[in-house]
Amino acid sequence: MILTIPFSIILFITLTTAAVGIYNLVTRPVLEYRPRTDIITKPRLSILIPARNEEKTIGRLLRTIGQQTYRNIEIIVLDDHSEDRTAEIVRSAANTEPRLRLIDGKPLPKGWTGKNWACHQLALQAKGDLLLFIDADVELVPEAISSAVATIENSTVAMLSVFPTQLMESFGERLVVPLMNWILLSFLPLRLVSNSQHTRFVAANGQFILIWKDTYQEVGGHAAMKDKIVEDMEIARALKKSGHRILTLLGGDMIACRMYSGVTESVNGFTKNFYAGFNTSPIGFILVLLLMTIVFLGPFIAVIEYPLFVYPIVLILLNRLSISVLSRQSIIYNIILHPIQILFMAIIGFLSVEAYTSNQILWKGRRL
């Protein structure tokens, strides 16, 4: 009896997450290529890029934007008090791209996070019918924006958010970065984000948010979320509470991003968002974290003495396989490294709670 109860719980959870992973794989919530016949005429699109110390990536993003087949755009970059060559790179790009302009960020007011303040200033400058908030480390294929605009129009949704395909080059990144898509696609049937109006089914990624300007203003924009660390999720919740539909997709072959460049940067980045994204109390989050660690790591230890645990292990590996294929990640790395990734998840989770509750969250040299 002592073994039966925890085994049943673990088996149920691993069976459920395997089913969710397979459902997501079968339904393919991925941004697909959608050609448009009026890519020059309408609607007007404002591409808004908050940039703080982005000299390594901002030039590449601007080049991929310049190659877009969708032409009716304006590009606005806000230099958020960068301490590197970000502004210089943008000014140089503007010499050959007349649709691009650089604005200097104003001092951060009390009660705002840096990114929310930057996005708010960008939105005030925007003249488009659609707003695209995009991070400086994102990469786009030439048809990406055209396909995104066609998708938001054809789906009749207020906002389209995309989780870019994550590019990983170092071993340290492979220990941490895959956790984002694993958590997202193991516990959330992504199609329900648009098919259900329940606020429980919410997912959004601030790396790529395409939203109608009038709807953005209706829910208060970033000003209404000025002190929120995971403002993307808060905007998504606000839209659903207002009766709007949202759509969340994966980047597939269209949109990619290398978020971090090593294990330290990866841990720091996920520490910033992990706890805040769950929208729960610290105690509730820690309990969920402990349960996830036991369920997805415990069987690999228990199977040594209790062979019955091979069944949840098979389900865990099936889940990892499904999500790796859907996310365009290495199946071999994610399966072999799974136990270590779960350990990193637990460590990052506790660090995230500690940093959040002690108001010690730092990002790009600034306290949030």
C-alpha positions as CSV (number, residue, x, y, z in Angstrom):
1,M,0.0,0.0,0.0
2,I,2.9,2.4,0.8
3,L,4.3,1.9,-2.7
4,T,0.9,1.6,-4.5
5,I,-0.3,5.1,-3.8
6,P,2.8,7.1,-4.9
7,F,3.2,4.8,-7.9
8,S,-0.5,5.4,-8.9
9,I,0.0,9.2,-8.6
10,I,3.2,9.1,-10.7
11,L,1.7,6.8,-13.3
12,F,-1.4,9.1,-13.6
13,I,0.6,12.3,-14.0
14,T,3.1,10.8,-16.5
15,L,0.3,9.2,-18.5
16,T,-1.6,12.6,-18.6
17,T,1.5,14.6,-19.7
18,A,2.4,12.0,-22.3
19,A,-1.1,12.3,-23.7
20,V,-0.9,16.1,-23.7
21,G,2.5,16.0,-25.4
22,I,1.2,13.6,-28.1
23,Y,-2.0,15.8,-28.5
24,N,0.2,18.8,-29.1
25,L,2.4,16.9,-31.6
26,V,-0.7,15.7,-33.5
27,T,-2.5,19.0,-33.6
28,R,0.8,20.9,-34.5
29,P,0.3,24.4,-33.0
30,V,3.0,25.8,-35.3
31,L,3.1,29.0,-37.3
32,E,2.8,27.9,-40.9
33,Y,3.7,29.6,-44.2
34,R,0.8,31.7,-45.4
35,P,1.3,33.8,-48.4
36,R,-0.6,37.0,-48.8
37,T,-1.7,38.8,-52.0
38,D,-1.7,42.3,-50.4
39,I,1.6,42.2,-48.5
40,I,2.3,45.8,-49.5
41,T,-1.0,47.5,-49.0
42,K,-2.5,46.6,-45.6
43,P,-2.8,46.4,-42.7
44,R,-0.1,48.9,-41.5
45,L,2.3,47.1,-39.1
46,S,4.5,48.7,-36.4
47,I,7.5,46.5,-35.5
48,L,8.5,47.6,-32.0
49,I,11.9,46.5,-30.5
50,P,12.9,47.3,-27.0
51,A,16.7,47.1,-26.8
52,R,19.0,47.2,-23.9
53,N,22.6,46.1,-24.4
54,E,21.8,44.1,-27.6
55,E,24.9,44.8,-29.7
56,K,25.4,41.0,-30.3
57,T,21.9,40.4,-31.8
58,I,20.2,43.7,-32.9
59,G,22.0,43.9,-36.2
60,R,20.9,40.4,-37.2
61,L,17.3,41.0,-36.3
62,L,17.2,44.2,-38.3
63,R,18.7,42.5,-41.3
64,T,16.0,39.7,-41.2
65,I,13.3,42.4,-40.9
66,G,14.6,44.2,-43.9
67,Q,14.3,40.9,-45.9
68,Q,10.6,40.4,-45.0
69,T,8.1,40.0,-47.9
70,Y,5.6,42.0,-45.9
71,R,6.5,45.6,-46.8
72,N,3.9,47.9,-45.2
73,I,5.8,48.3,-42.0
74,E,7.5,50.8,-39.8
75,I,10.4,49.7,-37.5
76,I,10.9,51.5,-34.2
77,V,13.8,50.6,-31.9
78,L,14.0,52.0,-28.4
79,D,17.4,52.2,-26.9
80,D,16.9,51.5,-23.2
81,H,20.0,53.2,-21.8
82,S,22.3,50.7,-23.4
83,E,25.9,50.6,-22.2
84,D,27.2,49.0,-25.4
85,R,27.1,49.7,-29.2
86,T,23.3,49.0,-29.6
87,A,22.4,52.5,-30.6
88,E,25.3,52.9,-32.9
89,I,24.4,49.7,-34.8
90,V,20.7,50.8,-35.1
91,R,21.8,54.2,-36.5
92,S,24.0,52.5,-39.0
93,A,21.2,50.3,-40.1
94,A,18.8,53.3,-40.5
95,N,21.1,54.8,-43.1
96,T,20.0,52.1,-45.5
97,E,16.5,51.4,-44.1
98,P,14.2,54.4,-44.4
99,R,11.4,52.6,-42.5
100,L,13.6,52.4,-39.3
101,R,14.0,54.9,-36.6
102,L,15.7,54.9,-33.2
103,I,14.2,56.6,-30.2
104,D,16.0,57.1,-26.8
105,G,14.3,55.6,-23.8
106,K,13.2,58.0,-21.0
107,P,14.3,57.4,-17.4
108,L,12.5,54.5,-15.8
109,P,9.7,55.7,-13.6
110,K,9.1,54.3,-10.1
111,G,6.8,51.2,-10.2
112,W,7.6,50.1,-13.7
113,T,9.8,47.2,-14.9
114,G,12.3,48.2,-17.6
115,K,10.8,46.2,-20.5
116,N,7.2,47.3,-19.8
117,W,8.3,50.9,-19.8
118,A,10.2,50.5,-23.0
119,C,7.2,48.7,-24.7
120,H,4.9,51.4,-23.5
121,Q,7.0,54.2,-25.0
122,L,7.2,52.2,-28.3
123,A,3.5,51.8,-28.5
124,L,3.0,55.5,-28.0
125,Q,5.1,56.1,-31.1
126,A,3.5,53.4,-33.2
127,K,1.2,54.4,-36.2
128,G,0.3,50.9,-37.4
129,D,-3.0,49.1,-37.1
130,L,-1.1,46.1,-35.8
131,L,1.7,46.1,-33.2
132,L,4.5,43.6,-33.2
133,F,6.5,43.5,-30.0
134,I,9.7,41.5,-30.8
135,D,12.9,40.9,-28.8
136,A,16.2,41.8,-30.3
137,D,17.5,38.2,-30.2
138,V,14.8,36.8,-32.5
139,E,15.5,35.7,-36.1
140,L,12.9,35.6,-38.9
141,V,12.7,33.9,-42.3
142,P,11.5,36.3,-45.0
143,E,7.9,35.1,-45.0
144,A,7.5,35.1,-41.1
145,I,5.8,38.4,-40.7
146,S,3.5,38.0,-43.7
147,S,2.5,34.6,-42.4
148,A,1.9,36.0,-38.9
149,V,-0.3,38.8,-40.2
150,A,-2.3,36.4,-42.4
151,T,-2.7,34.1,-39.4
152,I,-4.0,36.7,-37.0
153,E,-6.5,37.9,-39.7
154,N,-7.7,34.5,-40.7
155,S,-8.0,33.3,-37.2
156,T,-10.0,36.3,-36.0
157,V,-8.0,36.6,-32.8
158,A,-6.9,39.7,-30.9
159,M,-3.4,38.6,-30.3
160,L,-1.0,36.1,-31.8
161,S,2.0,35.1,-29.7
162,V,4.8,32.8,-30.8
163,F,7.3,30.7,-28.9
164,P,10.4,30.8,-31.2
165,T,12.3,27.7,-32.0
166,Q,15.1,27.8,-29.5
167,L,18.6,27.6,-30.9
168,M,21.1,26.0,-28.6
169,E,24.8,25.8,-29.2
170,S,26.4,25.0,-25.9
171,F,26.0,22.1,-23.5
172,G,24.9,24.4,-20.7
173,E,22.0,25.7,-22.8
174,R,20.8,22.2,-23.4
175,L,20.6,21.6,-19.7
176,V,18.2,24.5,-19.2
177,V,16.6,25.9,-22.3
178,P,14.5,22.8,-23.3
179,L,12.6,23.1,-20.0
180,M,10.6,26.0,-21.3
181,N,8.9,24.0,-24.1
182,W,8.7,20.9,-22.0
183,I,6.7,22.6,-19.3
184,L,4.6,24.4,-21.8
185,L,3.7,21.4,-24.0
186,S,3.5,18.8,-21.2
187,F,0.8,20.6,-19.2
188,L,-1.1,22.7,-21.7
189,P,-2.9,21.5,-24.9
190,L,-1.8,24.6,-26.8
191,R,-4.8,24.6,-29.1
192,L,-7.0,25.3,-26.1
193,V,-5.4,28.7,-25.7
194,S,-7.6,29.9,-28.6
195,N,-10.4,27.3,-28.4
196,S,-11.3,27.9,-24.8
197,Q,-12.1,31.2,-23.1
198,H,-11.1,30.0,-19.7
199,T,-8.2,32.0,-18.3
200,R,-6.6,28.8,-17.1
201,F,-5.6,28.1,-20.7
202,V,-3.2,31.0,-21.2
203,A,0.2,31.1,-22.7
204,A,2.1,33.9,-24.3
205,N,5.7,34.8,-25.1
206,G,7.0,38.4,-25.1
207,Q,9.6,37.5,-27.6
208,F,7.0,37.8,-30.3
209,I,3.6,39.3,-29.7
210,L,1.4,40.5,-32.6
211,I,-1.7,42.4,-31.4
212,W,-4.3,44.8,-32.9
213,K,-3.5,48.3,-31.7
214,D,-7.1,49.2,-30.7
215,T,-7.4,46.0,-28.6
216,Y,-4.0,46.6,-27.0
217,Q,-5.2,50.1,-26.0
218,E,-8.6,48.7,-24.8
219,V,-6.9,46.4,-22.2
220,G,-4.5,49.2,-21.1
221,G,-1.4,47.9,-22.9
222,H,1.8,47.6,-21.0
223,A,0.8,50.5,-18.7
224,A,-1.8,48.2,-17.1
225,M,0.9,45.7,-16.4
226,K,3.7,48.1,-15.6
227,D,5.0,46.3,-12.5
228,K,4.6,42.7,-13.8
229,I,7.6,40.6,-14.6
230,V,5.8,38.3,-17.0
231,E,3.8,41.0,-18.7
232,D,3.1,38.7,-21.7
233,M,1.0,36.4,-19.7
234,E,-0.8,39.3,-18.0
235,I,-1.7,40.8,-21.3
236,A,-3.0,37.4,-22.5
237,R,-5.1,37.0,-19.3
238,A,-6.5,40.5,-19.7
239,L,-7.5,39.9,-23.2
240,K,-9.3,36.7,-22.3
241,K,-11.1,38.4,-19.4
242,S,-12.3,41.0,-21.8
243,G,-13.8,38.3,-24.0
244,H,-11.1,38.4,-26.7
245,R,-9.5,35.3,-28.3
246,I,-5.8,34.8,-28.4
247,L,-3.7,32.3,-30.4
248,T,-0.3,30.9,-29.3
249,L,1.9,29.0,-31.6
250,L,5.4,27.6,-31.9
251,G,7.9,29.2,-34.3
252,G,8.6,26.1,-36.4
253,D,10.8,27.0,-39.4
254,M,9.6,30.6,-39.4
255,I,10.8,32.2,-36.1
256,A,13.8,31.2,-34.1
257,C,15.8,32.6,-31.2
258,R,18.9,31.9,-29.2
259,M,17.9,33.1,-25.8
260,Y,21.1,32.5,-23.8
261,S,24.7,31.7,-24.5
262,G,25.6,29.4,-21.6
263,V,24.4,27.7,-18.4
264,T,24.9,30.7,-16.2
265,E,23.0,33.1,-18.5
266,S,20.3,30.4,-18.9
267,V,19.8,29.9,-15.2
268,N,19.6,33.6,-14.6
269,G,17.1,34.1,-17.4
270,F,14.8,31.4,-16.2
271,T,15.1,32.4,-12.6
272,K,13.7,35.8,-13.6
273,N,10.5,34.3,-15.1
274,F,9.9,30.8,-13.7
275,Y,8.0,31.6,-10.4
276,A,6.3,34.7,-11.7
277,G,4.8,32.8,-14.7
278,F,2.9,30.4,-12.4
279,N,0.7,33.1,-10.9
280,T,0.5,31.4,-7.5
281,S,1.7,31.8,-3.9
282,P,5.3,30.8,-3.1
283,I,4.1,27.9,-1.0
284,G,1.9,26.7,-3.8
285,F,4.7,27.0,-6.3
286,I,7.2,25.1,-4.1
287,L,4.7,22.3,-3.6
288,V,4.1,22.0,-7.3
289,L,7.8,22.1,-7.9
290,L,8.4,19.3,-5.4
291,L,5.7,17.2,-7.0
292,M,7.1,17.7,-10.5
293,T,10.6,16.8,-9.3
294,I,9.3,13.6,-7.6
295,V,7.2,12.6,-10.5
296,F,9.6,13.2,-13.3
297,L,12.9,12.3,-11.5
298,G,11.8,9.8,-8.9
299,P,11.0,6.9,-11.2
300,F,14.6,6.8,-12.6
301,I,15.8,6.2,-9.0
302,A,13.0,4.0,-7.8
303,V,13.3,1.6,-10.8
304,I,16.5,0.3,-9.4
305,E,14.6,-1.4,-6.6
306,Y,11.1,-1.5,-8.0
307,P,11.0,-2.5,-11.7
308,L,7.3,-1.5,-11.9
309,F,8.5,2.1,-12.3
310,V,9.7,1.3,-15.8
311,Y,6.1,2.2,-17.0
312,P,6.2,5.9,-15.9
313,I,9.8,6.0,-17.3
314,V,8.5,4.9,-20.7
315,L,5.7,7.5,-20.5
316,I,8.2,10.3,-19.6
317,L,10.5,9.3,-22.5
318,L,7.5,9.2,-24.9
319,N,6.5,12.7,-23.7
320,R,10.1,14.0,-24.2
321,L,10.2,12.4,-27.7
322,S,6.9,14.0,-28.7
323,I,7.8,17.5,-27.5
324,S,11.4,17.3,-28.9
325,V,10.0,16.6,-32.3
326,L,7.4,19.4,-32.1
327,S,10.0,21.8,-30.8
328,R,12.7,20.9,-33.3
329,Q,15.0,19.9,-30.5
330,S,17.5,17.0,-30.2
331,I,15.6,13.9,-29.1
332,I,18.8,12.2,-27.9
333,Y,20.0,15.2,-25.8
334,N,16.6,15.7,-24.2
335,I,16.2,12.0,-23.3
336,I,19.7,11.4,-22.0
337,L,19.8,14.7,-20.1
338,H,16.3,14.5,-18.8
339,P,17.2,13.7,-15.1
340,I,19.8,16.5,-15.0
341,Q,17.3,18.9,-16.6
342,I,14.8,18.1,-13.9
343,L,17.4,18.8,-11.2
344,F,18.1,22.2,-12.9
345,M,14.3,22.9,-12.9
346,A,14.1,22.3,-9.2
347,I,17.2,24.5,-8.5
348,I,16.0,27.3,-10.7
349,G,12.5,27.1,-9.2
350,F,13.8,27.6,-5.7
351,L,16.2,30.4,-6.8
352,S,13.2,32.1,-8.6
353,V,11.1,32.1,-5.5
354,E,13.9,33.4,-3.4
355,A,14.8,36.1,-5.8
356,Y,11.1,37.2,-6.3
357,T,10.2,37.2,-2.6
358,S,13.3,39.1,-1.6
359,N,13.0,41.6,-4.5
360,Q,16.4,40.6,-5.8
361,I,15.6,39.9,-9.4
362,L,18.3,41.4,-11.7
363,W,18.3,41.5,-15.5
364,K,20.8,43.2,-17.7
365,G,22.3,45.1,-14.8
366,R,19.0,46.5,-13.5
367,R,16.8,45.4,-10.6
368,L,13.2,44.5,-11.7
